């Protein structure tokens, strides 16, 4: 079975209960829509968390969020073919895979496009107090161009989209954090995703980032819910 959920921010508790209830195995895949947090501290704490995840009867497939480093920027990651697309992994953790933005994967016979990354609205707080923040959190212009070229090769068609944030017009404004001056928030990734969405033919678009469970037409936002991939 293939399941999908939202941000976990290093919290594996929901999976411990889930795997017990549904008697899962390593054949089952859990897609995390960004901010899994496995590459957050970039030290032994991350290794310990990955070791705990590796013991769970699940295989994880992680989309890039904003509160974590991109695996291609971390020493020790290798690439492999995973469900028809390029993914990143470390040999010591063979059940943890990390998606490459712009790749098309095959899950249950469905073509799935991955578009990770987002802006951290708490960026300045993190910088001021020494918490991890990653300059690579959003795709840069070169990455956007590469991704657009990949989508063009697929004639702007896919079954599903997995992203961290969402297109600009779909942003759940009712969930915006209070106390944040929205005029200072960088929405460039959301606006870029909107240009893709406007041209893309797709069935469902799944995203996380905003810490809520919400469906808006063929866009579905997930946070704590775990659903079976249709």
Secondary structure by P-SEA (a helix, b strand, c coil): cbbbbccccccaaaaaaaaaaacccccbbbbbcccccccccccaaaaaaaaaaaaccbbbbbccccccccccccccbbbbbccccccccccccccbbbbcccbbbbcccbbbbbbbbbbccaaaaaaaacccccccccccaaaaaaaaaaaaaacccccbbbbcccccccccccccccccccccccaaaaaaaaaaaaaccccbbbbccccbbbbcccbbbbcccccccc
